Every structure is written in structure tokens, then in C-alpha cells.
Amino acid sequence: MDRTPIETERLILRPPVVADAEAIHRHWATDPLVTRYLVWKPHRTVEDTRAFLAFVAESWESGAEFTWLLCLKSEPIGSISLRKHGDKAGIGYALARARWGQGYMVEAARPIVALALADPAIRQVGAFCDLENSASARVLEKLGMTRQEILRRWLVHPTISDEPRDCYFYSLERPAN
């Protein structure tokens, strides 16, 4: 995957670097409301965030997952990841609470979804969304994704519970030729 930054109207999407650890830690990685529906608990220390960034770097190198930071000027305000699985890709994201409701995630996700669907090997991009996460559901619908099904006891959101929770699965398919 190309590491060239992606520019949108208000954002620059770029791969994170270790120097971003303190801003990520401060803006969203420690916030229990931001991490509520994620698959990881809020970071306790900046070292947790540095470990996350090491994982992100390894994932870029292996091709398992690609993560970009959403940046206003030079300040990171969130992240979005793309994971490829055969002919499918999945997205996941987090956004600083101070930036909720301003359209940043839809703006950031559009080029990432387009990038995935431009890959001839990918036919579908999808995302999982906790049944109670209506804000994320709206993001996915604004991206043109369709709610496909409810997956019972699908994902653990450890900030909420150690028990798997029900999730919606949303997807968008590349048009057939």
C-alpha cells in the first residue's frame, strides 16, 4: 500500500509515526467514550500508545493492516484502518471526541473505501458496528454502505464488557463490470 498522504478538503491522511504518540494519547486513545465501541481498552500510558504505533508499523510492513491518521494541519484528531481479507476489506476508526459530529470521519473514510474498491482484488468493503453505536452506523450509511445483518455475540468491546456484543455488519460492493 502506498504511504503517500491523502488530502481531502479539510484533512491530511497519513501513516502515523512514533512522534505522534503523545498527541494520539492525549486526543483520543485514553478517552473511554471514544474507545467504548473499539476492540481495545483506553491506553493508560503513552507507552501503551507507542506499543500501538509499533503494531501499526509492523502491520504496514506485513500488509496485514494499513492505518492513517486524520490530521487537521499537523494535529492528529483520529485514525482509520483498512484490513484486507481475500477479496474483502474492512475499515475501523476512532475520532477525538472534540471532533465528533463535524463530518470528519465520513470525509476521511471516503478515499479509503475508494482506495480499497480500486484494488481489482477487492470486491467488498465492510465494517462492524455495535448495535448501540448509532453515530458509527450513520457514518457507514453516509459512505453508501448497506446494513447486511446482525451478528450475534460478535465482538468484545472491553471498555463496556468482556462478553461479546451484537453488531451490525455493513458493506459496500464494487459494481459488477
Secondary structure, DSSP 8 states (H G I E B T S, - for coil): -----EE-SS-EEE---GGGHHHHIIIIIT-TTTSTTSSS---SSHHHHHHHHHHHHHHHHHTSEEEEEEEETTEEEEEEEEEEETTEEEEEEEE-GGGTTSSHHHHHHHHHHHHHHHSTT--EEEEEEETT-HHHHHHHHHTT-EEEEEEEEEEE-TTT-SSEEEEEEEEEE----
